[in-house]
Amino acid sequence: MRNRLLTLGTAMVAGAALLTGCGGSSGSSSTSGGASSTNTVNTKVDGTGKTLTLWDYEGDNSAMGIAWNAAIKQFETETGAKVQFEAKAFEQIRTTASQVLNSDQAPDILEYNKGNATAGLLASQGLLTNLDDAVQAYGWDKNLAASLQTTAKYNDKGVMGSGHWYGVPTYGEYVMVYYNKDMFAKYGISVPTTLDGLVAAMQTFKDKGITPLAESAVEYPLGQLWYQLALTKANRSWVNDYQLYTGDVNWQGPEVSYASQTVKDWVDKGYIATDSTGLKAEDAGTGFESGKYPIFFSGSWWYNRFTSEIKGLQWGTFLFPGATMSPGSAGNMWVVPTNAKNKDLAYKFIDITMSPKIQALMGNNGGIPVAANTADITDPKSKELIDNFNVLTQKDGIAFYPDWPTPTFYDQLNAGLQELVNGTKTPGEVSSELGTEYKAGIASVK
């Protein structure tokens, strides 16, 4: 059982992850910290008399919390070590990580957010252990699709996608279309398989006096919809340019121009309410829950919540039609601080969380594991969630998130889209302004 020594709040992060045929090997490892990894990994560990200090910010009733509770029990049984678990708030870890991990108070292992401004920053500061040898010894890379490995690797500047392994994700996440099955059936609308079909469905709802899309422009998900629309015109090279700085992004090109113009068109047609400029993500999500809106485009982190909270209506999900890629990524990662005292135990714990038994437990509780056997997933709704994610990963369709390239782009994107919805700026003006802010932001990162 997890011994909660310090409970300062939790942040729910719902997950989605790729299922593969088999899990990682058993055992443990040991590797050096910092920018290089040169030690031979020992995968057989006796933890008798030792204590693993572990931090995460998942709720006990979340898919990850349930799975990791079970992993702790298995870890203690297999190693003879004890686990000292400390629950931390997401924001607490995010804001204090650099200071704490640079001290003798660093835990042995913790859950940490992926991306250049988070795990990448800590890696570039030498605060995270290079996991290359452990990854090779345990074969964790074989359980992760290439697009999911992107956020686990960072170069010496902390830019994701290349360099060394500094984290191991055990789940993933993605953005999908949630839809009200009852409302679709009432108006004779089939699940659309093309973008034109989606537009036709929205027009049918609008003709019946119903605003089709639950949206928020104060926060996500409108920015995710804007990015998804760009992805319908994009390829992997464009995504790499946008996210990994491999080339210049044309902010008046077909991808961005289409996204900005289509958002404006959908507002003008009444598919997106103009009052979304004053709504937050919570407002959009609960509006879908209540049956006010028939369509909600957002992330898998809502899935568990809808499963438990939506009463009196039937709902389902489908991937955004007309696109081969969607916003998403590997989930938050296990990282091992450079100052960790028990790295071998940390690797052993990671390996247990990657085992088919623990991964299946996560999958049957609303997450989607990276190393479960497909036959072990028995919950129908969980299977639907996992199957759609597998479709994306199998076609290299994970495209990350629109705000990732710079630390400030989330707020800048929301502000630009608010002006687009309000009609105070044209699509071209919004695209140009976003391009200027994006370029300034990546100049500071690079």
N, C-alpha and C positions, 0 to 999 in steps of 0.2 A: 504494500500500500504506500501511497505517496504521503510522506510526513510533512504536512504544511507548517513549516517553521515561521513563514512570514507571508501573510496574505494581504496584498496591497491592491487587489483588483485583477480582473482578467479581461482579455480582449478576445472575442470570438472570431476565429478565422476559419471559415468553412473550407473544405478541401476537395480537390479532385485530382486523381492520379492515374497513371497508366498501369494496367494490369499486364503482367508477363507470365510466362509459364512457370518460373521458379524463382526462389528468393536467394538472398546472399548466404554465404557459408557461415557456419558457427565458429566461435572462437573470438579472439581479441587481437589487439595490435599495439604497437608503440612506434611513434615517429617523432621527429624533431619539430620544433616550432619555428615561426618566423618565415622568411622568404624562401627557404630551401628545405628539402626533405631528403635526407641521405641515409637514415638508419634503416636497418632491416626490420620489418614488422614481425612481431611475435604474436601469433594468433591463438596461443594457448596461455590463458591468464588465470592465476590463482589470486583471488581478491580477499582471501581470509585476513581479517583484521584491518581492511581498508574501507574507506568511505568515498563514494562518488557523490560530488556536489552537483546538482542538476537544477537549472532554472528553465521554466517555460511560462507562457502566458495563455495557455488554453484552459477553458472551463472543464471541470470534471465530466460534464455531460456532453461535451463536444465529441466528435468522432476521434479527434486526436487525443483528447484527454482520456477517453475510455481505453483506447489502444495503448497509450503510454503507461497508464496505470497497470495494465496487464504486463507490459514489457518490464516494468520495475520489479514485479513479483518474479518473473522468469529470470531476470538478471540476478537478483539476490540468490535465487535457488542455484543457478548455474555457477556463479562465481564465488559465493560465500561472502561477498562484499555487501555493505549496507548502502542505501541511497538516502542522502540528505536532500530532500526536495524543497525548493523555495519557489512559491508562486509569485511571479512579478507581473505588474501591469505592462502592457505593450509599450506605452509611452514612457514608462520608467526605464525600461531596458534601452529604448531608443535614445533617450536624452543623456543617460549616464554611462553608456557602454564604454566609451573611450577612457573615461576616468577610472572606472572600476576594473576593467580588463588590464589596465596598465599598473595594477597594484597587486599585492599579495592576497586580496580578497576575491580574486577572480574565481568563478566556479570551474569545475572540470569540463562541463558541457552545458550549452544553453541553446535555446531556440532563438534564431535571429532573422531579421528581415533580409530578403535578397535585394540586390540592386547596387548600382554604382555608389549611391549616396549613403548606403548602409553597410552591408557586408564588404563591398568593394573598398569603402573608405577605411574600415578597420584593417582589412588585409594590407592596404598600401601603407598603413601606419605600423605594420609589423605586430599587430595585436592578436592575429589569428594564426593557428597552426596550419602549415601546409600539409594537406591530407593525401598527397599523391600516392605515397607508398601504401597507406591504409586502403585507399580506393582500389589499388591494384591487387593487394593481398586478399581483400574480401570480394572483389568483383562487383562492387556497387555500380560501377559504370555500365555494366551489362544490363542492369535493371532500369536504366534511365534512357529515354529517347534523347536524341541529339539536342533537340530544342529545349529539353528540360535540363540538360547539362550546362546550358549557356549561363544560367544564373549561379552556378556553383563554382565557376572558374573566373579568375580575375588576374589581370596583368599587373605589372609593378606600379601602374598608375591607378589601380583600382577599377579599371574598366572591364566589364563582364564580357565573357565570350571566348577568352583565350587565357593562357598562362596556367597557373596552378589551381588545383582544387582547394577551396577554403571552406566548403560546406557540403552537406549531403541532404537533399530534400527527400522526404519520405512520402510526400503527397504533392498534388498539383492543384491548379484552379483554372477556371476559364469562364468566359462570358457567353451566355446563351439567351435564347428567347423563352421566357415563361409565358404560357398562354392559358386563358380560362376556357377549359373544354366545354363548359356548359354554354357560354356565350357564343363560342364558335358553332356549336351544334344548333343553337336557337336560330341563328341566321344562315344556316346551311353553308358554313365556311369550312373548307378542308385545310389541313395543315399545309401551308405554302411550301413549295419546293424550289421556287425561283423568286428573285427579287420582285419581278412584275407581279407574281402571285401574292406576295406580301403587301405590295402597294394596293392591289385590288381588294384584299381583305380589309385593309385599313379604310379604304374608301367606302366599303359596304357598311362598316361600323359608323363612319362619319355620316353617311346618308340616313342612318337610324338615330342620329342625334347623340352618338357616343364618341367621345374622344378616345382614339384607339390606344395611344401610348402613354403609359405612366412614366413621367420624366421629371428630372431635377436638373436645373442649371446652376444652382448654388454650389452643389457638389456633383460628383458622378451621379447618374450614369450617362448624362448627355455627352460628355467627353468621350466615353467609350463607344457610344453610338456613332459619333463623328469619326472616330478612328476606324470602326468597323466598316463604315461606308467607304473610307479611303482604301481599306484592305480589299474591297471588291474590285478595285482597279489596280491593285498592287501585286508584286511578286516578292519572293524572298530577298532578292537583291535590294529592293526598296526598303524593306523592313530592316535589313542589316545597315543600310545607310542611315536610316532614321534612328535606330536604337543603338548601334555599335559604332557609329561614326566612320563607316568604311568608305563613304562617299558623300557628296553634297546632296541635300534634299531640295528639290525644286518646289517651292511653296506656291507657285502658280501652275504647277504641273497637273496632269489629269487626276492624280490621286487626291490631293488636297482640295483642288478646285471642285471636284465632284462632291466631296464630303461636305464642304461648306455650303455649296449651292443647294444640295439635297436637304440639309437641315433647314435652310431657309424655305425651300419649297414645301416641306412637310409642315412647317409652322403656318405658312400661308393657306395650305389646304385644310388645316384644322386637325392634322394627325397628332401634332404636338401643341399642347395648350400654352398660350402666351404667359400664363401665370406660373409656368415652371421656372421662370427666372427668380421666383421667391421661394421655391420649394427645395428641400434637402432630400438626400437619398432615402431617409427614413419615411418621408412623406410619400415618395413615389412607391416605395415597397409596400407600405401599409395601404395605399390606395389600390394597389393590385390585390392585396389580401382581402380587402373589403368587397371586391367585385365591381368597383367603380370603373376600372380600366381593364380591357381584355388582354392587353399585351404589356409585358415588362421585360426590357432588355437589360440584363445585369448578370452578376457573377454567381458562381456556384456557392459562394458563402451565404446566400439566401436560402439555399436548398433545404437544409435542416430546419431552419426557422419556419419556412412555409409548410413543411411536413407536419410540424407540431402545432402551428397556429391557425392554418387555414381550415375553417370548418364550413360545412354547408355548400361547398362547391368543389367541382373536380378541376384539377389543373395538371398541366404537363409541360414538357420542354421540347425544344428542337433547336438545332444549330441554325445560325443566321443563313437564310437561303441566298444562293448566288455568290457565295464566298468560299474559297478554299482555306482561308486563314481567319482566325478570330483572336481577340484579345485574350491573354492568358499566360500562364507561366508555371514553372515548378513552384511548389509552396515554399513557405519559410523553411529555413534549414537548421539542421544541427551544426553548430560550429564548436570548435575546441580552442579555447584561448591559449595563446603562447605561454602564459603563466600557469596553465592548468597543472596540478600536481599529480593527477592520475590519468594520463592520456590513454594508457592501454585500456583502462576500464571504460573510458569514454568511447573508444572505438568499439569495444564489445557491446556497449549499450546501443550504439547506432546500428550495429549488425542485427541485434535482436529486434529493433523496431522495423528493420527491413525484411524480417523473416515472414514467410507466407502466413503463418498463424496470426501474427500481430497485424499484418497488412489486411488479412481477411476480416478481422475484427473491426478495423477502421472502416473497411468498405461496407460492411453490413450495418454500420451506424451512421451512414451519410457522408463519409469521406470516400476518396477513391485512391487506392494504394498503388504503389509502383512495383510491387513484387508479389502480388497475391496470385494464386491459381484462380482462373476465371470460374471454375466449378464451385469454388468456395463462397462465391457471392450469391446469396440466396434471396436477399430482399429485392423485390421487383423495382421499386423506385431507385434504390441504389444502383441496380444494374443498368437502368436507363441512363443515369448520370454518368456512370463509368463508360458505358458503350459510346456515348457521344464524345467523351473526352478521347477515347481510343481512336475514334474516327479522325479527330484532329491530329493526334500525335503520329498516327500511321501515315499521314500525308504531309508531315512537317508543317502543320497548320497552327502551331502556337506562336503568336506574334507579339507577346508581351503587352505592355500598357502604354497609352499615349503620353502619359506624363513622366515616364521613366527617364528620358534623356537628361533632364536637368532637375536640380532640387526645387526650382521655382515654377516649373512648367505646369504643374497641376493647377495652381491658382491662376496662372496666366491663361490657360486654356478655358477654364470655367468663366473667367471674366470676358474673354473674347466671344464665347458662345452666348453669354447673356446679352451682349450687344447685338449679336446676330438674331436672337429670338425677339429682342425688343425692337429691332428694325433701326437701331441708331447707327449701325454700320452695315455696309454691303458685304456679301460673301467675299469679294475680292479684297476689300479693306481688312476684314478679319483675318484672312489668310496671310496677307502681307505683314500685318502686325504680329501674328503668331510666329511667322518666319523670322522676323527681326529678334523677337524675344528668345526663340529657340537657338539661334546662332550665337547670341550673346551668352546664353546659358552654357552651351557646349564649349565655347571658348574658355570659360572659367574652369570647366571640368578637365579638358584636354591639356 
